[in-house]
Amino acid sequence: MRPYTRRRARQAGADFDTGESSIVDRLRQGLAEAGLDCRCNERAERIFDQVEEMGRAGALEEARRMRDAIAIIMVLLTELDELNVNDADPSAFGEIADLFEDLGDHAIRGAVFARLLVTGRGNPEGGLQ
């Protein structure tokens, strides 16, 4: 993941760690380096795959939540059509500005979660955390 995206994710308060290698990948590597000769390797791999799948499902759900929040903001922004520069209460423009900022924040978070879905075990750009 690009450094710019990581920084934006932190600013947006993303719930996922957006580091280059995931905890699951580090656990896989540690298990491989341990050189254990037992059935536990296969079992651990299945568990790691399940954890990654749950993380991907969570990222998809969060991306959908951001989309829904953006849809609500877009409806609220239609009030802009009803405002007149000379007649409107000045605080209405402040509320509109806040909506635009919220829209940007949700879009950033949605992008972060969507990028997390692109990354994964088979992707060289990094993994889902």
Sequence and secondary structure as in RCSB ss.txt:
>XXXX:A:sequence
MRPYTRRRARQAGADFDTGESSIVDRLRQGLAEAGLDCRCNERAERIFDQVEEMGRAGALEEARRMRDAIAIIMV
LLTELDELNVNDADPSAFGEIADLFEDLGDHAIRGAVFARLLVTGRGNPEGGLQ
>XXXX:A:secstr
  HHHHHHHHHHT SS   SS HHHHHHHHHHHHT  STHHHHHHHHHHHHHHHHHHHHHHHHHHHHHHHHHHHH
HGGGGGG  TTTS HHHHHHHHHHHHHHHHHHHHHHHHHHHHH STT TT    
